[in-house]
């Protein structure tokens, strides 16, 4: 898998990035052996960019990723993590993080929002320890929807200073809402944005963001290409999820239409969904979450194989009908 530059930085990423939220037991647990086998499969098919966060399993994702990469040549892969949520001892654990955070891990820790300079430094120090690394390539400010001023005034300047000192390779922001990202791209010296679920085969509401990033020389990392499940199967089921909730009927209808168009052109819906973000030259890579080696192998095959122009024309027509998406 050919390395691609992350915008104007020296960081190199693979076209397919490994989203490590499932390694933190997102929604349901996976064992250490399965997590390591999935990461081994990713390396074997050429994935060289791995994205994680303290939020994912209260540090479990970072620890598992660090274990898997410990014996790999450091110059051959890129890692991103995130800041904005400090992990601290839970004063009254309930036994599980599923309700509060969505991860099937013991809730011995709690997330405390902190977008201050000191919070950024503390968060990054903890991540480096869990990842068993002395540096990370990209640091994103994580979901600052309700803390936008703090992110612009404190978190991002702290990260930009670390970048300018050569401590980290690139500075970014990761969110699933478009309007705050547009403000950040306009006001801050970021290198990349990670937009989740808003630049997909079905939901293309990030178009203004991609245009703004192209004008400013900011790279785009397109995450959640399957919209949290709706586009991940050849035939979307009635109980499919869309953006972490039950899929609206309108979105389900459009997804099934896209699935039918994909079949007519000799492929399947998840292939089209994974390839779609890479059509735009401003997208450096697409990041998807994986739980099994089989999922990684399929995704690598899809990422390496484009659809025909005729297929894209038909898919664009099918996707042009309105879908219900969260406000951005």
C-alpha positions as CSV (number, residue, x, y, z in Angstrom):
1,X,0.0,0.0,0.0
2,X,1.7,3.2,-1.2
3,X,2.5,5.9,1.3
4,X,0.7,9.2,0.9
5,X,1.7,12.6,2.3
6,X,-0.5,14.2,5.0
7,X,-1.0,17.5,3.3
8,X,2.0,19.7,3.5
9,X,3.6,17.9,6.5
10,X,6.3,15.3,6.4
11,X,4.0,12.7,7.9
12,X,3.2,9.7,5.6
13,X,0.0,7.7,5.9
14,X,-1.4,4.7,4.0
15,X,-4.6,5.2,1.9
16,X,-6.3,2.9,4.5
17,X,-5.9,3.8,8.1
18,X,-6.7,1.5,11.0
19,X,-9.3,3.0,13.4
20,X,-8.6,1.5,16.7
21,X,-11.8,2.2,18.6
22,X,-12.9,-1.5,18.4
23,X,-9.6,-2.4,20.1
24,X,-11.0,-0.6,23.1
25,X,-14.0,-3.0,23.2
26,X,-16.4,-0.6,21.5
27,X,-20.0,-1.8,22.2
28,X,-18.7,-5.4,23.0
29,X,-15.5,-7.0,24.1
30,X,-12.8,-8.6,22.0
31,X,-10.0,-10.6,23.4
32,X,-6.3,-9.7,23.4
33,X,-5.5,-12.4,20.9
34,X,-8.1,-11.3,18.5
35,X,-7.0,-7.7,18.8
36,X,-3.4,-8.6,18.1
37,X,-4.3,-10.9,15.2
38,X,-6.3,-8.0,13.6
39,X,-3.4,-5.7,14.0
40,X,-1.0,-8.3,12.5
41,X,-3.4,-8.7,9.5
42,X,-3.4,-4.9,9.0
43,X,0.4,-4.8,8.9
44,X,0.5,-7.7,6.5
45,X,-1.8,-6.0,4.0
46,X,0.2,-2.8,4.2
47,X,-1.7,-0.6,6.6
48,X,0.8,1.9,8.1
49,X,-1.4,4.5,9.7
50,X,-3.1,3.7,13.1
51,X,-5.5,6.1,14.9
52,X,-6.4,5.8,18.5
53,X,-7.5,7.9,21.5
54,X,-7.5,7.7,25.3
55,X,-11.3,7.7,25.1
56,X,-11.3,4.3,23.3
57,X,-11.8,1.8,26.1
58,X,-10.3,4.2,28.8
59,X,-6.8,3.6,27.4
60,X,-7.2,-0.1,26.4
61,X,-7.0,0.7,22.6
62,X,-3.8,2.6,23.1
63,X,-2.2,-0.2,25.2
64,X,-3.2,-2.9,22.7
65,X,-1.9,-0.8,19.8
66,X,1.3,-0.1,21.6
67,X,1.9,-3.8,22.3
68,X,1.3,-4.7,18.6
69,X,3.7,-2.0,17.2
70,X,6.4,-2.4,19.8
71,X,8.5,-4.7,17.5
72,X,7.8,-2.8,14.3
73,X,10.4,-0.3,12.8
74,X,9.3,3.1,14.1
75,X,10.1,4.8,10.8
76,X,7.7,2.6,8.9
77,X,4.4,3.6,10.5
78,X,2.4,6.6,11.7
79,X,0.3,6.9,14.8
80,X,-2.3,9.5,15.8
81,X,-3.9,9.9,19.1
82,X,-6.1,12.6,20.6
83,X,-6.3,15.1,23.5
84,X,-9.2,16.8,25.2
85,X,-10.3,14.0,27.6
86,X,-8.1,13.3,30.6
87,X,-8.4,9.9,32.2
88,X,-8.6,10.0,36.0
89,X,-9.6,7.6,38.8
90,X,-13.4,7.1,38.9
91,X,-14.7,8.1,42.4
92,X,-17.7,5.8,42.2
93,X,-17.2,3.0,39.5
94,X,-20.3,1.1,38.5
95,X,-18.4,-1.9,37.0
96,X,-18.8,-1.1,33.3
97,X,-18.2,1.8,30.9
98,X,-20.8,0.7,28.5
99,X,-23.5,3.1,29.5
100,X,-21.3,6.2,30.1
101,X,-18.8,5.7,27.3
102,X,-19.9,2.9,25.0
103,X,-17.0,0.6,25.7
104,X,-17.2,-2.8,27.4
105,X,-14.4,-2.2,29.9
106,X,-14.4,-1.7,33.7
107,X,-15.0,1.9,34.5
108,X,-12.2,2.3,37.0
109,X,-11.3,5.5,35.2
110,X,-13.4,8.5,34.2
111,X,-13.0,11.0,31.3
112,X,-12.7,14.6,32.3
113,X,-12.9,17.2,29.5
114,X,-9.7,19.4,29.6
115,X,-8.7,21.5,26.6
116,X,-6.1,23.6,28.5
117,X,-2.4,23.6,27.7
118,X,-1.6,21.6,30.9
119,X,-4.4,19.2,30.0
120,X,-3.0,18.6,26.6
121,X,0.4,17.9,27.9
122,X,-0.8,15.6,30.6
123,X,-3.0,13.7,28.1
124,X,-0.2,13.3,25.6
125,X,2.2,12.1,28.3
126,X,-0.3,9.4,29.3
127,X,-0.9,8.3,25.7
128,X,2.8,8.0,25.0
129,X,3.2,5.8,28.1
130,X,0.3,3.5,27.0
131,X,1.5,3.4,23.4
132,X,5.1,2.7,24.5
133,X,6.3,5.4,22.1
134,X,8.5,8.4,22.5
135,X,6.6,10.4,19.9
136,X,3.3,10.3,17.9
137,X,3.0,11.6,14.4
138,X,-0.4,13.3,14.6
139,X,-2.3,14.7,17.5
140,X,-6.0,15.6,17.1
141,X,-8.1,17.7,19.5
142,X,-10.9,15.3,20.1
143,X,-14.6,16.4,19.8
144,X,-14.3,20.0,21.1
145,X,-18.0,20.7,20.2
146,X,-18.8,22.2,23.6
147,X,-15.3,23.6,24.2
148,X,-14.5,25.3,20.9
149,X,-13.1,28.5,22.3
150,X,-10.9,26.6,24.7
151,X,-9.7,24.4,21.8
152,X,-8.8,27.5,19.7
153,X,-7.3,29.5,22.6
154,X,-5.4,26.8,24.5
155,X,-5.4,23.2,23.1
156,X,-4.4,24.0,19.5
157,X,-1.7,26.6,20.4
158,X,-0.2,24.0,22.8
159,X,-0.1,21.4,20.0
160,X,1.2,23.9,17.5
161,X,4.1,24.7,19.8
162,X,4.9,21.0,20.1
163,X,4.8,20.7,16.3
164,X,7.1,23.7,15.9
165,X,9.5,22.1,18.4
166,X,9.5,18.9,16.4
167,X,7.9,16.9,19.2
168,X,4.9,15.9,17.1
169,X,4.6,15.8,13.3
170,X,1.2,17.3,12.7
171,X,-1.7,19.0,14.5
172,X,-5.4,18.3,13.8
173,X,-8.9,18.3,15.0
174,X,-11.2,15.3,15.0
175,X,-15.0,15.7,15.0
176,X,-18.2,14.5,13.3
177,X,-19.8,18.0,12.9
178,X,-18.9,20.2,10.0
179,X,-19.5,23.8,11.2
180,X,-17.0,23.8,14.1
181,X,-14.4,22.3,11.8
182,X,-15.0,25.0,9.3
183,X,-14.3,27.6,12.0
184,X,-11.2,25.8,13.1
185,X,-9.8,25.6,9.6
186,X,-10.4,29.3,9.2
187,X,-8.9,30.4,12.5
188,X,-6.1,28.0,13.4
189,X,-2.9,26.7,11.8
190,X,-4.0,23.0,11.7
191,X,-2.4,20.5,9.3
192,X,-5.3,18.1,9.1
193,X,-8.9,17.5,10.1
194,X,-10.4,14.1,10.8
195,X,-14.1,14.3,9.8
196,X,-16.2,11.3,10.9
197,X,-19.2,10.2,9.0
198,X,-19.8,13.4,7.1
199,X,-17.9,12.5,3.9
200,X,-19.3,9.2,3.0
201,X,-21.1,7.6,0.0
202,X,-24.4,8.4,1.7
203,X,-23.7,11.6,3.7
204,X,-21.7,14.2,1.8
205,X,-22.4,17.2,4.1
206,X,-18.6,17.8,4.5
207,X,-18.3,19.2,0.9
208,X,-17.8,22.8,2.2
209,X,-15.2,21.6,4.6
210,X,-13.3,19.8,1.9
211,X,-13.3,23.0,-0.2
212,X,-12.1,25.1,2.7
213,X,-9.3,22.6,3.5
214,X,-8.2,22.6,-0.1
215,X,-8.0,26.4,-0.1
216,X,-5.9,26.4,3.1
217,X,-3.7,23.4,2.3
218,X,-5.2,21.3,5.2
219,X,-5.4,17.6,4.7
220,X,-8.6,15.7,5.3
221,X,-8.8,12.3,7.0
222,X,-12.2,10.7,6.3
223,X,-13.2,8.5,9.2
224,X,-16.3,6.3,9.7
225,X,-16.9,5.6,5.9
226,X,-19.6,3.0,6.8
227,X,-21.6,5.6,8.9
228,X,-21.3,3.3,11.9
229,X,-22.7,0.3,10.2
230,X,-25.4,1.2,7.6
231,X,-23.0,0.9,4.7
232,X,-20.9,-2.0,6.0
233,X,-22.9,-4.9,4.6
234,X,-23.8,-5.8,1.0
235,X,-27.5,-5.6,1.9
236,X,-28.4,-3.1,4.7
237,X,-30.6,-4.8,7.3
238,X,-33.6,-3.1,8.9
239,X,-31.8,-3.0,12.3
240,X,-28.8,-1.3,10.8
241,X,-27.2,1.7,12.7
242,X,-26.6,5.1,11.2
243,X,-24.3,7.5,13.1
244,X,-24.5,5.4,16.3
245,X,-28.3,5.1,16.4
246,X,-31.1,3.3,14.6
247,X,-31.0,4.1,10.9
248,X,-33.9,6.4,9.8
249,X,-36.1,4.9,7.1
250,X,-35.0,7.4,4.5
251,X,-31.3,6.6,5.1
252,X,-32.1,2.9,5.0
253,X,-33.9,3.3,1.6
254,X,-31.0,5.2,0.1
255,X,-28.5,2.7,1.4
256,X,-30.4,-0.2,-0.2
257,X,-30.6,1.7,-3.5
258,X,-26.8,2.3,-3.3
259,X,-26.4,-1.4,-2.6
260,X,-28.5,-2.3,-5.7
261,X,-26.5,0.0,-7.9
262,X,-23.3,-1.5,-6.6
263,X,-24.4,-5.0,-7.4
264,X,-25.4,-3.9,-10.9
265,X,-21.8,-2.8,-11.4
266,X,-20.3,-6.0,-10.2
267,X,-19.3,-4.9,-6.7
268,X,-20.9,-4.5,-3.3
269,X,-21.9,-1.6,-1.0
270,X,-19.0,-1.7,1.5
271,X,-16.5,-1.6,-1.4
272,X,-18.1,1.6,-2.8
273,X,-18.4,3.1,0.7
274,X,-14.7,2.6,1.5
275,X,-13.5,3.9,-1.9
276,X,-15.8,6.9,-2.0
277,X,-13.8,9.3,0.3
278,X,-10.6,8.6,-1.7
279,X,-12.1,10.0,-4.8
280,X,-11.4,13.6,-3.6
281,X,-7.7,14.7,-4.0
282,X,-7.9,16.5,-0.7
283,X,-8.5,13.3,1.3
284,X,-5.2,11.8,2.5
285,X,-6.7,8.6,3.7
286,X,-9.8,6.8,4.9
287,X,-9.9,5.4,8.4
288,X,-12.2,2.5,9.3
289,X,-12.5,0.5,12.5
290,X,-11.8,-3.2,12.5
291,X,-12.5,-6.1,14.9
292,X,-11.3,-9.1,12.9
293,X,-8.5,-10.0,10.5
294,X,-11.1,-10.8,7.8
295,X,-12.5,-7.2,8.0
296,X,-9.0,-5.8,7.5
297,X,-8.2,-8.0,4.5
298,X,-11.5,-7.1,2.8
299,X,-11.0,-3.4,3.4
300,X,-7.5,-3.5,2.0
301,X,-8.8,-5.1,-1.1
302,X,-11.5,-2.5,-1.5
303,X,-9.1,0.3,-0.9
304,X,-6.8,-0.9,-3.6
305,X,-9.6,-1.4,-6.3
306,X,-11.4,1.6,-7.7
307,X,-14.9,1.4,-9.3
308,X,-15.6,2.3,-12.9
309,X,-16.6,5.9,-13.9
310,X,-20.0,4.5,-14.9
311,X,-20.5,3.0,-11.5
312,X,-19.6,6.3,-9.7
313,X,-22.0,8.2,-12.0
314,X,-24.9,5.9,-11.1
315,X,-24.0,5.9,-7.4
316,X,-23.8,9.7,-7.3
317,X,-27.2,9.9,-8.8
318,X,-28.6,7.4,-6.3
319,X,-27.0,9.3,-3.4
320,X,-28.3,12.7,-4.5
321,X,-31.6,12.2,-2.7
322,X,-31.9,13.7,0.7
323,X,-31.1,11.7,3.8
324,X,-31.7,12.5,7.5
325,X,-28.4,13.5,9.1
326,X,-27.6,15.1,12.4
327,X,-27.3,18.9,12.3
328,X,-23.8,20.3,11.8
